[in-house]
Every structure is written in C-alpha cells, then in structure tokens.
Amino acid sequence: MYAVLIDWAELLIRWLHVIAGIAWIGSSFYFIWLDLTLVKRSGLPDGVSGENWSVHGGGFYNTRKYMVAPDSMPDDLHWFKWESYATWVSGFALLVVMYYLEAESYLIDREVMDLSPGVAIAISAGSLVAGWGVYDLLCKSPLRHDQRQMFFVLFVLIVAAAWGFAQVFSARAAFLHVGAVIATIMSANVFLVIIPNQKIVVADLIAGRTPDPEYGRIAKLRSTHNNYLTLPVLFMMISNHYPMTFGHPWNWVIVAFVLAIGAIVRDFFNARNSGKTGTALKWQWPTASALVVAMIAFSNWQPGEDRIAELEDTVFTPDALAISQVHCTSCHAAVPRHPDFEEAPGGVMMETAEQLRTHASKILAQAVLSEAMPLGNPTGMTEEERLKLGAWIRSGMPDE
C-alpha cells in the first residue's frame, strides 16, 4: 500500500510540476518576445521605450513598456511570479518524494560513494543552496558588465557541478541535480531579485519618489539568464528515462553539449524576434545541428562496448539468467521482493530466459552500457557481471 501511495504522490506532483512549468516557461518566453519586438514610435508618452501591437483570440492588443515606471500606478497591476514559485515548490516536492524518501534506490549508488541517506540528502539540499550562492556572487561581480565572459564562467561552473554530482550520487540523480540547481537559480532569480526589485520600484512610485532605473537593469539581467537556461533545464527534466544521457560515464560532457545547444537555439529566437536578419540568423541552426550530431555520436560511444569485446569466454543463457536472478528479479518479477515496488517497474519482468530476450535492448542500455540499473545497485552487481550480460546479448543470446 505504501508503494502505491508513493507512486500516486509522485504522479500527482509531477503533473502539477509540468503544468506549473508550462505556465512559467510560456510567460517567460512571451515576455522575452514582447520585450524584443517593442517598436519606438512617435507620439508615445515620456518614459515609454516602445510598444507592441498583437492580435489573438479575435481581438487586438496594444502593449507599452515603461523603462522605469508610469507617472501613476494602476489599480490592477498584474504580477507574474506564482508560476515560478509553483514550478520550484512542486519540483522540490518531487525530489523529496522520489529521491529523498527512496534515497537508497534513486539517490545513492554505493559503487560511486557509500553514503547514508541522511548525508546524501544533506548534500543534495546543500548543493541547491550553494549553487544559488555562487551564481548570485557571480552576478554581483565585475563580470556582470561583460555578458560573454559571464556566460562562459557560468557554463564552466555548471559543467563542473555535473562532474561533481557524478562523483557523489547515482548517475540518474547526478544528472537530475544539475537540472535542480539550474531550476533553483532561475526560481530564486524571480523570488529574491526580480520581484523584490519590481516591488521597490512600485513602492517608490506610490511614495512619490523617482525610481532608480538600476533595479530594472538588474532584474533584466537575471531574466535574460533565465531565458537562456530554460531549454537546458527542460532537457534535464525529461532525460531521466534515457540512460544514454545520464548513464554515460562522462555524462558531464552531455551536460556541456545541452547547455551549448539550448543557448544557441534561444539566441536564434531572440535575434529573430528583435528584428535581426542576414548573417545574424544564419549560424545558429547549423551550429546547433552539428552539436546535436556530435552529442549523439559521443553518447553512442560507451567504454562498455570495448570491454565486452575483450571477454574471451562465450556467455550462455543460464549464465545470464543466474545474473538476473541475483540482481534484477528483486524488482522485475511478477511479485517483487523490493519494498519500494508492488509490481514490476514498467511491467518489465526478467524471471525467465524468454523475458530476458524480450527486454535485451533495455538490459543492454540500462545495465551494461550504463549503470543505471539496478537502482542504487543494492545487490552489488559487478563490472564483470555487466560485461557478461552484454556479451550474451551481443553474441545472439545463445542457449549453449
């Protein structure tokens, strides 16, 4: 019953997380587009940097942007913040339900580092706080005046964090924590910088003081960072079912590819929306496409493939089945023995030779070419056992 309740909690929280994320990303992309498509026309009021005319739903909209604030504050000022807060809170709740309550299965891999659940959880939560702290200091450093250098340093720090997480957590958890750190930075930007700065401007206007435009510039800097980080964090969110990403022994290189590809794609849309043409729009898609091809080629190279070929003895079905009985069937069985599962995950069972053959491609991807399975490796599957499974599959799964 407990396992079923955990599954329902995970499903419902994930549902909320996706809905909130759609709302946040949608509003973020819309306002970036709106900001880049503003046109400065004659006759606009003082302080208005530009306006945008749009059509949607059978009506026309005229939007104007005040660089600091209007002369008077309207009664119905709309704030866009709850989408961000709901996305982070639901994401952290999902982290708690899936990775903290089931730390032994999802968070910890004792082959990587022998941690107690309490220590692993403390490192996880602390990394989110530390990630924000380092980023915030970076934004307050002299680098804030040079966006190119700042983005490069941020890129290096995120890739370094990906490498560091891989030395501590399971491969799946390491990859997810990269996304969690980025998402925390993005949401903290809204909660701790963008919204407070906007409130200061509103308070100054209501009190009759002239707002300081610096608050707006700071908020715009953080908003721009959020814009460029959105696509990479989405990739981290959806990649946990694809072991060729998180399960690669050098998964931090995959993170580097994703950061570059996401930023380049966003740069294309930002450049196009701001009215740029010609060469300013010709380099992004070829470059991003080349990086995608390179990422796929890199992910297809796995050290396990080379080691499989080194095995001299032929592995037969009874050998593969014996390995499965020890390391796989505690979860992947008609009646799992693992306390976290009341039925086989994904309906995948590995109790018979025929079932092993049916799921051979998944076994190769999850347990041989990567070490995503068994979850947390509680049974201590060895490297030699993984290679034997791979050799059995690659040799056509012979019975004898």
C-alpha positions as CSV (number, residue, x, y, z in Angstrom):
1,M,0.0,0.0,0.0
2,Y,2.9,2.4,0.8
3,A,4.4,1.9,-2.6
4,V,1.1,2.6,-4.3
5,L,0.7,5.8,-2.3
6,I,4.2,6.9,-3.2
7,D,3.5,6.3,-6.8
8,W,0.3,8.3,-6.7
9,A,2.1,11.1,-4.9
10,E,4.9,11.1,-7.5
11,L,2.4,11.1,-10.3
12,L,0.2,14.0,-9.0
13,I,3.2,16.1,-8.0
14,R,4.8,15.5,-11.4
15,W,1.5,16.5,-13.1
16,L,1.5,19.8,-11.1
17,H,5.1,20.3,-11.8
18,V,4.6,20.0,-15.6
19,I,1.5,22.3,-15.5
20,A,3.3,25.0,-13.5
21,G,6.4,24.6,-15.7
22,I,4.4,25.2,-18.8
23,A,2.8,28.3,-17.3
24,W,6.2,29.7,-16.2
25,I,8.1,28.9,-19.4
26,G,5.2,30.2,-21.5
27,S,5.0,33.5,-19.7
28,S,8.8,33.8,-19.7
29,F,9.1,33.2,-23.4
30,Y,6.2,35.6,-24.1
31,F,7.7,38.5,-22.2
32,I,11.1,38.0,-23.8
33,W,9.4,38.0,-27.2
34,L,7.4,41.0,-26.2
35,D,10.5,42.9,-25.0
36,L,12.4,42.2,-28.2
37,T,9.5,43.2,-30.5
38,L,8.8,46.6,-29.0
39,V,8.8,49.4,-31.5
40,K,9.7,53.0,-30.7
41,R,7.1,55.2,-32.4
42,S,6.5,58.9,-32.4
43,G,3.7,60.2,-30.1
44,L,4.5,57.7,-27.3
45,P,4.4,59.1,-23.7
46,D,7.6,60.0,-22.0
47,G,9.4,57.0,-20.4
48,V,7.9,54.5,-22.9
49,S,10.6,52.6,-24.7
50,G,8.3,51.1,-27.3
51,E,5.0,49.4,-27.9
52,N,3.8,46.2,-29.5
53,W,0.6,45.5,-31.4
54,S,-0.7,41.9,-31.4
55,V,-3.8,40.0,-32.5
56,H,-5.1,36.9,-30.7
57,G,-8.4,35.4,-30.0
58,G,-10.3,37.7,-32.2
59,G,-9.1,40.9,-30.6
60,F,-6.2,43.4,-30.8
61,Y,-3.7,44.2,-28.0
62,N,-1.6,47.3,-27.6
63,T,1.2,46.8,-25.1
64,R,3.6,49.5,-24.0
65,K,6.8,49.2,-21.8
66,Y,7.8,51.9,-19.4
67,M,11.6,51.7,-18.8
68,V,11.2,52.8,-15.1
69,A,7.5,53.3,-14.2
70,P,4.4,55.2,-15.4
71,D,3.5,58.5,-13.8
72,S,0.7,56.8,-11.8
73,M,0.2,53.2,-10.7
74,P,-2.9,51.4,-12.0
75,D,-5.2,49.6,-9.5
76,D,-5.0,46.3,-11.4
77,L,-1.3,45.7,-11.7
78,H,-0.6,42.0,-12.6
79,W,2.4,40.2,-11.3
80,F,3.9,37.1,-12.9
81,K,5.6,35.2,-10.1
82,W,3.4,32.3,-8.9
83,E,4.2,30.2,-12.0
84,S,7.8,30.3,-11.0
85,Y,7.2,29.6,-7.3
86,A,4.8,26.7,-8.1
87,T,7.3,25.1,-10.5
88,W,10.1,25.1,-8.0
89,V,8.0,24.0,-5.0
90,S,6.4,21.1,-7.0
91,G,9.8,20.2,-8.3
92,F,11.4,20.1,-4.9
93,A,8.4,18.1,-3.6
94,L,9.0,15.6,-6.4
95,L,12.7,15.5,-5.4
96,V,11.7,14.7,-1.8
97,V,9.1,12.0,-2.7
98,M,11.3,10.2,-5.3
99,Y,14.9,10.8,-4.3
100,Y,14.8,11.5,-0.6
101,L,12.1,9.1,0.6
102,E,13.6,6.4,-1.7
103,A,17.2,7.5,-1.3
104,E,18.6,4.0,-1.2
105,S,17.1,3.3,-4.6
106,Y,17.4,6.6,-6.5
107,L,19.8,8.9,-4.8
108,I,22.6,6.7,-3.6
109,D,24.9,4.4,-5.5
110,R,27.3,2.7,-3.1
111,E,29.6,1.9,-6.0
112,V,30.1,5.6,-6.5
113,M,30.1,6.8,-2.9
114,D,29.0,4.9,0.3
115,L,26.6,7.4,1.8
116,S,23.9,7.2,4.4
117,P,20.5,8.5,3.3
118,G,20.8,11.4,5.7
119,V,24.2,12.5,4.4
120,A,23.1,12.1,0.8
121,I,20.0,14.2,1.4
122,A,22.0,16.9,3.2
123,I,24.5,17.1,0.3
124,S,21.6,17.3,-2.2
125,A,19.8,20.1,-0.4
126,G,23.0,21.9,0.4
127,S,24.0,21.8,-3.3
128,L,20.9,23.7,-4.3
129,V,21.7,26.5,-1.8
130,A,25.3,26.6,-2.7
131,G,24.5,26.7,-6.4
132,W,22.4,29.8,-5.9
133,G,25.0,31.4,-3.7
134,V,27.8,31.0,-6.2
135,Y,25.6,32.3,-9.1
136,D,24.4,35.3,-7.1
137,L,28.0,36.3,-6.3
138,L,28.8,35.9,-9.9
139,C,26.0,38.3,-10.9
140,K,27.3,40.8,-8.4
141,S,30.9,40.6,-9.6
142,P,32.5,42.8,-12.3
143,L,31.6,40.1,-14.8
144,R,28.0,41.4,-14.8
145,H,29.3,44.1,-17.1
146,D,30.6,41.5,-19.7
147,Q,27.8,39.1,-20.6
148,R,30.0,36.9,-22.8
149,Q,32.6,36.3,-20.1
150,M,29.8,35.8,-17.5
151,F,28.0,33.2,-19.6
152,F,31.3,31.3,-20.2
153,V,32.1,31.2,-16.5
154,L,28.5,30.1,-15.7
155,F,28.9,27.4,-18.4
156,V,32.1,26.1,-16.8
157,L,30.6,26.2,-13.3
158,I,27.5,24.2,-14.3
159,V,29.6,21.6,-16.2
160,A,31.9,21.3,-13.1
161,A,28.9,20.8,-10.9
162,A,27.7,18.0,-13.2
163,W,31.1,16.3,-12.9
164,G,31.0,16.8,-9.1
165,F,27.5,15.3,-8.7
166,A,28.6,12.2,-10.7
167,Q,31.3,11.6,-8.0
168,V,28.7,11.6,-5.3
169,F,25.3,10.4,-6.4
170,S,23.8,7.7,-8.7
171,A,24.1,8.6,-12.4
172,R,20.4,9.3,-12.6
173,A,20.4,11.5,-9.5
174,A,23.6,13.3,-10.6
175,F,22.0,14.4,-13.9
176,L,18.8,15.4,-12.2
177,H,20.6,17.5,-9.7
178,V,22.2,19.6,-12.5
179,G,18.7,20.5,-13.6
180,A,17.6,21.1,-10.0
181,V,20.5,23.5,-9.4
182,I,19.7,25.4,-12.6
183,A,16.0,25.5,-11.8
184,T,16.8,26.8,-8.3
185,I,18.9,29.6,-9.7
186,M,16.1,30.5,-12.1
187,S,13.3,30.5,-9.5
188,A,15.5,32.3,-6.9
189,N,16.1,35.0,-9.5
190,V,12.4,35.6,-9.6
191,F,11.8,35.3,-5.8
192,L,14.9,37.0,-4.5
193,V,15.8,39.6,-7.2
194,I,13.3,40.3,-10.0
195,I,10.1,40.6,-7.9
196,P,11.7,42.4,-4.9
197,N,13.3,44.9,-7.3
198,Q,10.0,45.5,-9.0
199,K,8.3,46.0,-5.6
200,I,10.9,48.6,-4.7
201,V,10.1,50.5,-8.0
202,V,6.3,50.3,-7.3
203,A,6.8,51.5,-3.7
204,D,8.9,54.4,-4.8
205,L,6.3,55.4,-7.3
206,I,3.5,55.2,-4.8
207,A,5.5,57.3,-2.3
208,G,6.2,60.0,-5.0
209,R,9.9,59.2,-5.3
210,T,11.7,58.8,-8.6
211,P,12.5,55.1,-9.0
212,D,16.1,54.1,-9.6
213,P,16.4,52.5,-13.1
214,E,19.3,50.3,-11.8
215,Y,16.7,48.0,-10.2
216,G,15.2,47.4,-13.6
217,R,18.5,46.7,-15.2
218,I,19.4,44.1,-12.5
219,A,16.1,42.4,-13.0
220,K,16.5,42.3,-16.7
221,L,20.0,40.7,-16.4
222,R,18.6,37.8,-14.3
223,S,15.6,37.5,-16.6
224,T,17.9,37.1,-19.6
225,H,19.9,34.4,-17.8
226,N,16.6,32.5,-17.1
227,N,15.7,32.8,-20.7
228,Y,18.9,31.1,-21.9
229,L,18.8,28.4,-19.2
230,T,15.3,27.3,-19.9
231,L,15.9,24.8,-22.7
232,P,18.8,23.0,-20.8
233,V,16.8,22.6,-17.6
234,L,13.9,21.2,-19.6
235,F,16.3,18.6,-21.1
236,M,17.4,17.6,-17.6
237,M,13.8,17.2,-16.6
238,I,12.8,14.8,-19.4
239,S,16.1,12.9,-19.7
240,N,15.8,10.6,-16.7
241,H,14.3,7.7,-18.8
242,Y,17.2,7.8,-21.3
243,P,20.4,6.2,-19.9
244,M,22.5,7.2,-22.9
245,T,22.4,10.7,-21.3
246,F,22.7,10.4,-17.6
247,G,24.1,6.9,-17.7
248,H,27.1,7.7,-19.8
249,P,30.3,7.5,-17.8
250,W,31.2,11.0,-18.9
251,N,27.7,12.5,-18.6
252,W,29.1,15.9,-17.7
253,V,30.1,16.2,-21.4
254,I,26.4,15.6,-22.3
255,V,25.6,18.5,-20.0
256,A,28.1,20.7,-21.8
257,F,26.5,19.8,-25.1
258,V,23.0,20.5,-23.9
259,L,24.0,23.9,-22.4
260,A,25.5,25.0,-25.6
261,I,22.7,23.7,-27.8
262,G,20.0,25.3,-25.7
263,A,21.7,28.6,-25.6
264,I,22.3,28.7,-29.3
265,V,18.6,27.8,-30.1
266,R,17.4,30.6,-27.7
267,D,19.8,33.0,-29.3
268,F,18.3,32.4,-32.7
269,F,14.8,33.1,-31.5
270,N,15.9,36.2,-29.5
271,A,17.8,37.5,-32.5
272,R,14.9,36.9,-34.9
273,N,12.3,38.4,-32.5
274,S,14.5,41.6,-32.1
275,G,14.4,42.1,-35.9
276,K,17.9,40.9,-36.8
277,T,18.4,39.5,-40.3
278,G,21.1,38.1,-42.5
279,T,24.2,36.5,-41.0
280,A,22.8,37.2,-37.5
281,L,20.3,34.4,-38.1
282,K,22.4,32.0,-40.3
283,W,24.8,30.4,-37.9
284,Q,22.6,29.1,-35.1
285,W,20.8,26.2,-36.6
286,P,23.8,24.7,-38.5
287,T,25.9,25.0,-35.3
288,A,23.2,23.6,-33.1
289,S,22.5,20.7,-35.5
290,A,26.2,19.9,-35.7
291,L,26.4,19.9,-31.9
292,V,23.3,17.6,-31.7
293,V,25.0,15.1,-34.1
294,A,28.2,15.3,-32.1
295,M,26.3,14.7,-28.9
296,I,24.6,11.6,-30.3
297,A,27.9,10.3,-31.6
298,F,29.5,10.9,-28.3
299,S,26.7,9.2,-26.4
300,N,26.9,6.2,-28.7
301,W,30.5,5.7,-27.6
302,Q,30.5,3.7,-24.4
303,P,33.5,2.2,-22.8
304,G,31.4,-0.9,-22.1
305,E,31.3,-1.8,-25.8
306,D,35.1,-2.1,-25.9
307,R,35.2,-4.1,-22.7
308,I,32.5,-6.5,-23.9
309,A,34.7,-7.4,-26.9
310,E,37.6,-8.3,-24.5
311,L,35.7,-11.2,-22.9
312,E,37.2,-14.4,-24.3
313,D,34.6,-16.9,-23.0
314,T,31.2,-17.3,-24.6
315,V,28.3,-16.5,-22.2
316,F,25.3,-18.7,-22.4
317,T,21.6,-18.2,-21.3
318,P,22.0,-20.0,-17.9
319,D,24.8,-17.6,-17.0
320,A,22.7,-14.5,-18.0
321,L,19.7,-15.9,-16.1
322,A,21.7,-16.5,-13.0
323,I,22.9,-12.9,-13.0
324,S,19.4,-11.7,-13.5
325,Q,18.1,-13.8,-10.6
326,V,20.6,-12.2,-8.3
327,H,20.5,-8.6,-9.4
328,C,17.2,-8.0,-11.4
329,T,14.3,-10.1,-10.2
330,S,14.0,-8.4,-6.7
331,C,12.2,-5.7,-8.7
332,H,11.5,-7.1,-12.1
333,A,9.3,-10.0,-11.1
334,A,5.6,-10.9,-11.0
335,V,5.8,-10.4,-7.3
336,P,8.8,-8.1,-6.5
337,R,10.7,-8.6,-3.3
338,H,11.9,-5.0,-3.2
339,P,9.9,-3.0,-0.6
340,D,9.5,0.0,-3.0
341,F,7.6,-1.9,-5.7
342,E,4.4,-3.8,-5.5
343,E,4.6,-4.7,-9.2
344,A,7.4,-4.9,-11.8
345,P,8.5,-1.4,-12.8
346,G,7.3,-0.6,-16.3
347,G,5.8,-4.1,-16.4
348,V,9.2,-5.5,-17.2
349,M,9.9,-8.9,-15.8
350,M,13.2,-10.8,-16.0
351,E,12.5,-14.2,-14.4
352,T,12.8,-16.4,-17.5
353,A,15.1,-16.6,-20.4
354,E,12.4,-15.6,-22.8
355,Q,11.7,-12.5,-20.7
356,L,15.4,-11.6,-20.8
357,R,15.5,-11.9,-24.6
358,T,12.3,-9.7,-24.9
359,H,14.0,-7.0,-22.9
360,A,17.5,-7.4,-24.1
361,S,17.9,-4.0,-25.6
362,K,16.7,-2.4,-22.3
363,I,19.1,-4.5,-20.3
364,L,22.0,-3.5,-22.6
365,A,21.2,0.2,-22.3
366,Q,20.3,0.3,-18.6
367,A,22.7,-2.3,-17.0
368,V,25.6,-2.8,-19.4
369,L,26.4,0.4,-21.4
370,S,25.4,2.5,-18.4
371,E,25.0,1.6,-14.8
372,A,21.5,3.0,-14.3
373,M,20.2,-0.4,-13.2
374,P,19.9,-1.9,-10.7
375,L,18.6,1.2,-8.9
376,G,21.3,2.2,-6.4
377,N,23.0,-1.2,-7.1
378,P,21.9,-2.6,-3.7
379,T,22.9,-6.1,-4.8
380,G,26.4,-5.1,-5.8
381,M,26.3,-6.0,-9.5
382,T,30.0,-6.2,-10.6
383,E,31.6,-4.8,-13.7
384,E,32.3,-8.4,-14.8
385,E,28.6,-9.4,-14.5
386,R,27.6,-6.4,-16.6
387,L,30.0,-7.3,-19.3
388,K,28.8,-10.9,-19.3
389,L,25.2,-9.7,-19.9
390,G,26.5,-7.5,-22.7
391,A,28.5,-10.4,-24.2
392,W,25.5,-12.7,-24.1
393,I,23.3,-10.1,-25.8
394,R,25.9,-9.2,-28.4
395,S,26.6,-12.9,-29.3
396,G,22.9,-13.5,-30.1
397,M,21.8,-14.8,-26.7
398,P,22.9,-18.5,-27.2
399,D,21.5,-21.2,-25.0
400,E,24.7,-23.3,-25.1
